[in-house]
Amino acid sequence: MTWLWSVLLVVGVALLGYTAVRVLAGGLADGSGGADLRTSSGGPRARQVLDERYAAGELSTQEYEERRAVLARGGGRVVRSVSRRTALTLGGLGVVSTVVGGTGLWRELTTPGAPGDPGGELVEPEVLASSDGRLDVQLQARFGTHEVAGRSARTMGYNGGVPGPTLRLRPGDLLRIELDNQLDHVTNLHVHGLHVTPEGNGDNIFVQVGPGEAHQYEYQLPEDHPAGVYWYHPHHHGSVADQLFAGLYGAIVVEEDDPPAVDRERVLVVSDITLSQDGSVVGPSMPERMMGREGERVLVDGQLEPRLRGRAGERERWRVVNACSSRFVSLRLRGEGADGQVVGRDVGRLTTPVGLEEVVLAPGNRMDLLVDLTEGDAELVAAPVDRGQMMGGAVGPEDAEQLLAHLEVGRDGGSGAGGSGEGGAGGLPGGPDGPLADLRDVDVDRRRELTMEMGMGGMMGGGMMSGGRGPGGMMDFTIDGRSFDPDRVDQQVRLGTVEEWTIGNVGPLDHPFHLHVWPMQVMDVDGRRPEEPLWLDVVNVPAGGEVTVRIRFADFGGRTVYHCHILDHEDLGMMGTIQAR
């Protein structure tokens, strides 16, 4: 990213210099544009304009006399004055580019990275499974010393680990979580993707658990709850990205009655982090918040480039969570030791499996992957993902693929499940009225349009100097032109209805849109319709594009939120509230 910060710094300084020269040479006009005094001969028209400006009081006597002298010498020229609006615009853009580029370059050149110790054996998080329809868990959120990226680091974590424990449930189970907050600031908990009530002690993101306090959450899963991999993380507005980036996250698995035959199952939580030499989490700079922070190290289950071992002829099931706060993840298997197919996305299993290269995980997305092993070595890598342009530069990782894990496959074990079946969905949970009922041909009760936007609106009205909503007062992050207000209801919906939402993105970056509680069926992405039914709870809205989804508000009334799942953007205001009755 050094090149991007350098370009922004140069552009910013150039804009500031150009603005200064124009103002000094031509003055500052009151209107939308100044009079043009340019001339190659100092002719009558130039003198007339100069006289008119002096008569109108736009020039002082000293300025008037100096410019008449220039014209009298001939061959000189008087430069067009600059309007206040133009000066503010050019100067503001110069300040933004200079600050963003300078800050980013300074951080990159002065923050010492901490490489950690790659290549250790993969160790998955502790598993806590339900029994007799119930799972009681205590999650303690604490700042302390944890093993992260192959080294001792000072991070946040649940129950002393990064990630926190994996919770395994079945449809119809009751999940009770006591959240014990041992941090020095407010936190709470969101069970991402679970179809449960948002009220009371349920998935209520308006709850605030103060330092030293505890809160009892209860989540009753419906009997027809879709199987799949979900996850949990904090959701206190304003600190979500900081707490997640520092280590507060963990996986949830809802098991199905007819799982595909596999020899081994792994839960792989992908996250990223930046650590200093002393093992502390490095916070984001202002430009990193504006673009969405991406950590220097990409981890799998809190480890740096871990090693996975298997045997030829076996089939493994990998449940993958993208727990990064902003990074998009496009996974690939390189080498001779493995071949993968995606059989599930976010909510439930796919009707027809798809290739790994067809799926990009936006922040918050998950996938269910079947991996057939053959003798040899392979690598799990993340291909670069371009998620838009910001001030002239692409936002996303470098061009090279990033190694996530090594896979070592030994000789044939003799009796594996490899190649046994496709692992497709087979049916819809709950039938035509269930949570994953196909909505493509149903009557729509209401259509809505939402617009996600990030812009410089706070700056032009003086917000840059007087405290706009974005970082440093420079940028606004909005949905339908409004930043998040927990006391406002942005969307009112009726239970028992089906709605179609078209979510537009007029900004320069992709924005992954997340709706709590109710799954979304994707109908259209920039004019492309999915060939098979596809349900997601995070759907990426491309820069300058739009996505259309349908939602069945069948049950679970109450108030919750929808937002951009680039969590820095959510914290900066790109979130709205929804009330279902």
C-alpha positions in Angstrom: 0.0 0.0 0.0 3.0 2.3 0.2 2.5 3.4 -3.4 -1.1 4.4 -2.7 -0.2 6.6 0.3 2.6 8.2 -1.7 0.3 9.0 -4.6 -2.3 10.5 -2.3 0.3 12.6 -0.5 1.7 14.0 -3.8 -1.8 14.7 -5.1 -2.8 16.4 -1.9 0.3 18.7 -1.8 -0.2 19.5 -5.4 -3.8 20.5 -4.8 -2.9 22.7 -1.9 -0.1 24.3 -3.8 -2.3 25.0 -6.8 -5.1 26.5 -4.6 -2.6 28.7 -2.8 -1.1 30.0 -6.1 -4.5 30.7 -7.6 -5.7 32.6 -4.5 -2.5 34.6 -4.1 -2.4 35.5 -7.8 -6.1 36.1 -8.5 -7.7 36.9 -5.2 -10.9 35.4 -3.7 -14.2 36.3 -5.2 -17.5 36.3 -3.4 -19.6 34.7 -6.1 -19.4 31.3 -7.8 -16.6 32.4 -10.1 -14.3 35.4 -10.5 -13.9 37.7 -13.5 -11.4 36.5 -16.1 -8.6 39.1 -16.5 -6.3 37.0 -18.6 -4.8 38.8 -21.6 -1.7 38.6 -23.6 -1.5 42.4 -24.3 -3.1 44.1 -21.3 -5.8 45.5 -23.6 -8.9 47.6 -23.0 -11.1 44.7 -22.0 -8.7 43.7 -19.2 -8.5 47.3 -17.9 -12.3 47.6 -18.0 -12.8 44.5 -16.0 -10.2 45.6 -13.5 -12.0 49.0 -13.1 -15.4 47.2 -12.6 -14.0 45.0 -9.9 -12.4 48.0 -8.1 -15.7 50.0 -8.3 -17.6 47.0 -6.9 -15.3 46.9 -3.9 -13.8 43.5 -4.8 -10.2 44.9 -4.8 -8.5 47.2 -2.4 -6.8 50.4 -3.7 -3.3 48.7 -3.3 -4.4 45.6 -5.3 -6.0 47.8 -7.9 -2.8 49.9 -8.4 -0.6 46.9 -8.5 -2.7 45.2 -11.2 -3.0 48.4 -13.3 0.8 48.5 -13.2 1.1 45.0 -14.5 -1.3 45.7 -17.4 0.5 48.9 -18.2 3.7 47.1 -18.7 2.0 45.0 -21.4 2.5 41.2 -22.0 1.6 40.6 -18.4 -1.6 39.0 -17.3 -3.9 39.1 -14.3 -5.1 35.7 -13.2 -8.7 34.8 -12.8 -9.9 35.1 -9.2 -11.0 32.0 -7.3 -14.5 31.7 -5.8 -14.8 30.7 -2.1 -16.6 27.5 -3.1 -13.8 26.5 -5.5 -11.1 27.4 -3.0 -12.9 25.3 -0.3 -13.4 22.4 -2.6 -9.8 22.3 -3.9 -8.3 23.1 -0.6 -10.5 20.5 1.2 -9.6 17.8 -1.3 -6.0 18.7 -0.9 -6.2 18.5 2.9 -8.0 15.1 2.7 -5.5 13.6 0.3 -2.5 15.0 2.2 -3.8 13.8 5.6 -4.8 10.4 4.3 -1.7 9.8 2.2 0.7 11.2 4.9 -0.9 9.3 7.7 -1.0 6.1 5.9 2.6 6.4 4.7 3.8 7.4 8.1 2.1 4.4 9.8 3.4 2.0 7.1 7.0 3.2 7.5 7.1 3.6 11.3 4.9 0.8 12.6 7.1 -2.3 13.1 5.4 -5.5 12.1 5.4 -8.7 14.1 5.7 -11.7 11.8 4.9 -14.4 14.4 5.8 -18.1 14.1 4.1 -19.7 11.1 3.6 -23.3 10.3 2.5 -24.9 13.5 -0.1 -27.8 13.7 -3.7 -26.5 13.4 -5.4 -26.4 16.7 -9.1 -25.8 16.5 -11.1 -23.9 19.2 -12.7 -25.7 22.1 -16.1 -27.2 21.2 -19.2 -26.8 23.4 -22.1 -29.0 22.2 -25.8 -29.0 23.2 -27.3 -32.0 25.1 -31.0 -32.8 25.5 -32.0 -29.7 23.5 -30.0 -27.2 25.6 -26.6 -25.6 25.8 -25.6 -23.3 28.7 -22.4 -21.3 28.1 -20.5 -18.7 30.0 -18.5 -16.4 27.7 -16.0 -14.1 29.5 -14.8 -11.2 27.4 -11.4 -10.2 28.7 -8.3 -8.3 27.6 -5.2 -10.4 28.3 -2.3 -12.4 26.9 -3.3 -15.0 24.3 -1.5 -17.2 21.8 -2.1 -15.4 18.4 -0.3 -15.8 15.1 2.3 -18.1 16.7 3.3 -15.7 19.5 2.2 -14.2 22.8 0.0 -11.2 22.2 -2.0 -8.8 24.2 -5.5 -9.1 22.7 -9.1 -9.5 23.6 -10.6 -12.9 23.7 -13.5 -15.1 24.9 -12.7 -17.6 27.6 -9.0 -17.1 27.1 -8.9 -18.0 23.4 -8.8 -16.5 19.9 -11.2 -17.5 18.5 -13.7 -18.2 21.3 -15.2 -21.7 21.7 -17.2 -23.2 18.9 -20.9 -23.8 19.9 -22.7 -26.8 18.3 -26.5 -26.8 18.2 -29.4 -28.5 16.6 -32.7 -27.0 15.3 -35.1 -26.5 18.2 -32.3 -26.2 20.8 -32.3 -23.5 23.6 -28.9 -21.7 23.7 -28.2 -19.7 27.0 -25.1 -17.5 27.1 -24.0 -15.6 30.1 -21.8 -12.8 28.8 -19.3 -11.7 31.5 -17.7 -8.4 30.6 -14.2 -8.2 32.1 -13.2 -5.4 29.6 -12.8 -1.8 30.6 -15.6 -0.7 28.2 -19.1 -1.6 27.1 -19.7 -4.6 25.0 -22.6 -7.0 24.0 -23.2 -10.0 21.8 -24.7 -10.7 18.4 -25.4 -14.2 17.1 -24.8 -13.5 13.4 -27.2 -15.3 11.1 -29.3 -17.1 13.6 -33.1 -16.9 13.0 -34.1 -15.9 16.6 -36.0 -13.2 18.3 -34.3 -9.7 18.4 -36.2 -8.7 21.6 -35.6 -9.0 25.3 -32.7 -11.4 26.1 -32.5 -12.6 22.5 -30.4 -11.2 19.7 -30.8 -7.7 21.0 -28.0 -5.5 19.9 -29.3 -2.5 21.8 -28.3 -4.2 25.1 -25.3 -2.7 26.8 -23.1 -4.7 29.1 -20.9 -2.4 31.1 -17.4 -3.2 32.6 -17.7 -5.8 35.3 -21.3 -6.6 34.5 -22.9 -9.8 33.2 -25.9 -10.4 31.0 -27.9 -13.5 30.4 -28.9 -14.1 26.7 -31.4 -16.8 25.7 -31.9 -17.9 22.1 -34.6 -20.4 21.2 -33.9 -21.9 17.8 -37.1 -22.8 15.8 -37.6 -26.5 15.0 -37.1 -25.7 11.3 -34.0 -23.6 11.8 -31.6 -23.9 8.8 -28.5 -25.9 9.3 -25.2 -24.2 8.6 -22.2 -22.4 10.1 -22.9 -19.1 11.9 -20.9 -17.0 14.3 -20.9 -14.6 17.3 -19.2 -11.3 17.9 -19.8 -8.0 19.7 -22.2 -5.4 18.3 -22.1 -2.3 20.5 -22.3 0.6 18.0 -19.0 2.6 17.7 -16.7 -0.2 19.0 -17.7 -3.2 16.9 -14.7 -3.2 14.6 -12.2 -2.5 17.4 -13.5 -5.4 19.5 -13.7 -7.9 16.7 -10.3 -6.9 15.3 -8.8 -7.4 18.7 -10.1 -11.0 19.0 -13.7 -11.2 20.1 -15.4 -13.8 17.8 -16.3 -17.4 17.6 -18.2 -20.0 15.4 -21.6 -21.5 15.8 -22.6 -24.7 14.0 -26.2 -25.8 13.6 -26.2 -29.4 12.6 -28.5 -31.1 10.1 -30.2 -34.5 10.2 -28.6 -35.7 7.0 -25.0 -34.6 6.9 -22.8 -35.5 4.0 -20.5 -38.5 4.6 -17.0 -37.2 5.6 -14.0 -38.6 7.4 -13.2 -35.4 9.3 -14.8 -32.0 10.0 -12.9 -28.8 10.6 -14.1 -25.3 11.6 -11.8 -22.7 10.1 -12.3 -19.1 11.3 -10.5 -16.7 9.0 -9.5 -13.3 10.6 -6.8 -10.7 10.4 -4.9 -8.6 12.8 -1.9 -6.2 13.1 0.4 -6.7 16.0 3.3 -4.4 17.1 6.7 -5.8 18.2 5.5 -5.9 21.8 2.5 -8.0 20.9 -0.2 -5.2 21.2 -3.0 -4.8 18.7 -2.3 -1.9 16.4 -5.3 0.3 16.0 -6.4 1.8 12.7 -5.3 5.1 11.2 -7.9 7.5 9.9 -7.6 6.3 6.3 -7.8 2.7 7.4 -11.2 3.5 9.1 -12.4 5.3 6.0 -11.6 2.3 3.7 -12.1 -0.4 6.3 -9.1 -1.8 8.1 -7.3 -4.9 6.9 -4.8 -6.5 9.2 -1.2 -7.3 8.2 -1.6 -11.0 9.2 -4.4 -13.3 8.0 -5.1 -16.0 10.5 -6.9 -19.4 10.5 -8.3 -20.2 14.0 -6.0 -17.6 15.4 -2.8 -19.2 13.8 -0.5 -18.0 11.2 -0.1 -20.4 8.2 -0.9 -23.6 10.2 -0.4 -27.1 8.9 -3.3 -29.5 8.3 -2.7 -33.2 7.8 -4.9 -35.7 6.0 -4.8 -39.1 4.2 -5.4 -39.7 0.5 -8.9 -41.0 -0.4 -10.5 -39.2 2.5 -13.1 -36.4 2.4 -13.1 -33.5 4.8 -15.8 -31.0 5.6 -14.5 -27.4 6.2 -16.8 -24.9 7.7 -15.3 -21.5 7.0 -16.2 -18.2 8.6 -14.9 -14.8 7.4 -14.5 -13.1 10.7 -12.4 -10.2 9.2 -13.7 -6.7 10.0 -13.3 -5.5 6.4 -11.3 -8.0 4.3 -13.0 -9.9 1.5 -11.7 -13.6 1.2 -11.5 -15.5 -2.1 -10.2 -19.0 -1.2 -8.2 -21.3 -3.5 -6.6 -24.7 -3.1 -3.2 -24.8 -4.8 -1.3 -28.0 -5.4 -2.0 -31.7 -5.9 -3.3 -32.7 -2.5 -6.9 -31.5 -2.5 -9.9 -30.5 -4.5 -12.9 -28.6 -3.0 -16.5 -27.9 -3.8 -18.8 -25.4 -2.0 -22.0 -27.1 -0.7 -23.3 -24.4 1.5 -23.4 -20.6 1.8 -24.4 -18.5 4.9 -27.8 -20.1 5.4 -28.3 -23.8 4.7 -26.8 -26.0 2.0 -26.9 -25.2 -1.8 -29.2 -27.0 -4.1 -26.2 -27.7 -6.4 -22.5 -27.5 -5.3 -20.3 -24.9 -7.0 -16.6 -24.5 -7.5 -14.4 -22.8 -4.9 -13.4 -20.1 -7.4 -17.1 -19.0 -7.8 -17.4 -17.8 -4.2 -16.1 -14.7 -2.6 -16.7 -14.3 1.1 -17.5 -10.7 2.1 -16.9 -9.9 5.8 -19.4 -11.9 7.8 -20.1 -14.5 5.0 -19.5 -18.2 5.6 -19.2 -21.3 3.4 -19.5 -25.1 3.8 -16.7 -26.8 1.8 -16.2 -30.5 0.9 -12.5 -31.3 0.3 -11.4 -34.5 -1.4 -7.8 -35.4 -0.6 -5.2 -37.0 -2.8 -1.6 -37.8 -2.0 0.6 -34.7 -2.1 0.9 -31.2 -0.7 -1.5 -28.3 -1.2 -1.9 -24.8 0.1 -5.0 -22.9 1.1 -4.5 -19.3 -0.2 -6.5 -16.1 -0.4 -6.6 -14.6 -3.9 -6.6 -10.8 -4.0 -10.1 -9.1 -4.2 -10.6 -5.6 -5.6 -13.3 -4.0 -3.5 -13.4 -0.6 -5.2 -11.5 2.6 -5.6 -10.7 5.2 -3.0 -9.2 8.6 -4.1 -7.6 7.1 -7.2 -6.2 3.9 -5.7 -7.6 0.3 -5.5 -8.7 -0.9 -2.1 -7.8 -4.4 -1.2 -4.8 -6.6 -0.7 -1.7 -6.7 -2.9 -1.7 -8.5 -6.2 -0.1 -11.7 -4.8 -2.0 -14.5 -3.3 -1.7 -14.8 0.5 -0.9 -18.1 2.1 -3.4 -19.1 4.8 -2.6 -22.8 5.6 -0.5 -25.8 4.4 -2.2 -29.1 3.7 -0.1 -32.3 3.8 -1.8 -35.4 2.5 -0.2 -38.8 3.2 -0.8 -42.1 1.4 -4.2 -43.7 1.0 -5.8 -44.6 4.3 -7.7 -47.5 2.7 -11.3 -46.7 3.7 -12.3 -43.1 3.2 -15.6 -41.3 2.3 -13.9 -39.4 -0.6 -16.2 -38.8 -3.5 -19.3 -40.2 -1.8 -22.1 -38.0 -2.9 -22.4 -34.4 -3.9 -23.5 -33.0 -0.6 -26.3 -30.8 -2.0 -29.3 -29.6 0.0 -32.0 -32.0 -1.0 -34.9 -30.1 0.5 -36.0 -26.8 2.0 -36.2 -26.4 5.8 -39.9 -26.3 6.8 -41.3 -26.7 3.3 -42.8 -23.9 1.2 -43.6 -21.8 4.3 -40.2 -22.4 6.0 -37.4 -19.9 6.5 -35.8 -20.9 3.1 -39.0 -21.1 1.0 -38.3 -20.1 -2.6 -39.7 -16.6 -3.0 -39.0 -16.2 -6.8 -42.6 -16.7 -7.8 -44.5 -15.4 -4.8 -46.6 -12.3 -4.6 -44.6 -9.4 -3.1 -46.4 -7.2 -0.6 -44.1 -4.2 -0.7 -41.0 -3.0 -2.5 -38.4 -0.7 -1.0 -35.2 1.0 -2.2 -32.3 1.7 0.0 -29.1 3.6 -0.9 -25.7 3.1 0.8 -23.3 6.0 0.4 -20.0 7.4 1.7 -19.1 10.9 0.7 -17.5 14.2 1.5 -20.8 15.9 2.5 -19.6 16.9 6.0 -16.6 18.8 4.6 -18.2 21.2 2.1 -20.5 22.7 4.7 -17.7 23.4 7.1 -17.9 20.0 8.7 -14.2 19.3 8.0 -13.3 22.0 10.5 -16.3 21.8 12.8 -16.8 18.1 13.6 -18.5 16.2 10.9 -19.7 12.6 11.5 -16.9 10.8 9.8 -13.3 10.3 11.0 -11.8 13.8 11.5 -15.1 15.2 10.3 -14.3 14.5 6.7 -16.7 11.8 5.5 -20.3 10.7 6.0 -21.3 7.0 6.0 -25.1 6.7 5.5 -28.0 4.7 4.4 -30.7 6.8 2.6 -28.7 9.9 3.5 -28.9 9.3 7.3 -26.4 8.1 9.8 -27.4 5.6 12.4 -29.7 6.8 15.2 -30.7 4.1 17.7 -33.8 6.1 18.7 -35.1 6.3 15.1 -37.0 3.6 13.2 -36.0 3.6 9.6 -38.1 0.8 8.2 -41.5 -0.5 9.4 -42.5 -4.0 8.2 -45.5 -6.2 8.8 -45.2 -9.8 10.0 -46.6 -12.3 7.6 -45.5 -10.4 4.5 -42.9 -10.8 1.7 -40.9 -7.7 0.7 -38.5 -7.0 -2.1 -35.6 -4.7 -1.3 -33.3 -3.1 -3.9 -30.1 -1.9 -2.2 -28.1 0.5 -4.2 -24.5 1.6 -3.7 -23.5 5.0 -5.0 -20.1 5.0 -3.3 -16.7 4.1 -4.6 -16.3 1.0 -2.5 -18.2 -2.3 -2.2 -20.5 -2.4 0.8 -21.7 -5.9 2.1 -25.2 -5.5 3.3 -26.3 -7.5 6.4 -29.8 -7.9 7.7 -30.3 -9.3 11.2 -32.8 -12.1 12.0 -34.4 -12.7 8.6 -32.5 -14.5 5.7 -32.5 -12.8 2.3 -33.0 -14.6 -1.0 -30.9 -13.0 -3.7 -32.9 -12.2 -6.8 -30.5 -10.0 -8.8 -27.0 -8.6 -8.6 -26.4 -5.9 -11.1 -28.8 -7.5 -13.6 -27.5 -11.1 -13.1 -30.0 -13.5 -11.5 -28.7 -16.6 -9.6 -29.3 -19.8 -11.5 -30.3 -21.6 -8.3 -32.1 -20.3 -5.1 -29.5 -18.6 -2.9 -30.1 -17.3 0.6 -27.5 -15.1 2.3 -27.5 -12.9 5.4 -24.7 -10.8 4.0 -24.9 -9.8 0.3 -22.2 -7.7 -1.3 -23.4 -4.6 -3.1 -20.8 -3.6 -5.7 -19.5 -0.1 -5.9 -21.9 1.8 -8.2 -24.2 -1.2 -8.4 -27.3 -2.6 -6.8 -28.7 -5.9 -5.5 -32.3 -7.0 -5.2 -33.4 -9.4 -2.4 -36.7 -10.8 -1.1 -37.4 -11.3 2.6 -40.1 -13.3 4.3 -41.0 -11.6 7.6 -42.8 -14.7 8.8 -42.1 -14.4 12.5 -40.0 -12.8 15.3 -41.4 -9.3 15.6 -39.3 -6.6 17.2 -36.6 -4.0 16.5 -33.2 -4.8 15.0 -30.8 -3.4 12.4 -29.3 -3.7 8.9 -25.9 -2.3 8.0 -22.7 -2.4 6.1 -20.6 -5.3 7.3 -17.4 -3.5 6.7 -17.5 -2.9 10.4 -15.6 0.4 10.5 -18.3 1.8 8.1 -21.0 0.4 10.5 -19.4 2.1 13.4 -19.2 5.4 11.4 -22.9 5.4 10.8 -23.8 3.1 7.8 -26.6 1.3 9.7 -30.4 1.6 10.0 -33.1 0.2 12.2 -36.0 -2.0 11.3 -39.2 -2.7 13.3 -41.4 -5.8 12.5 -44.9 -6.0 13.9 
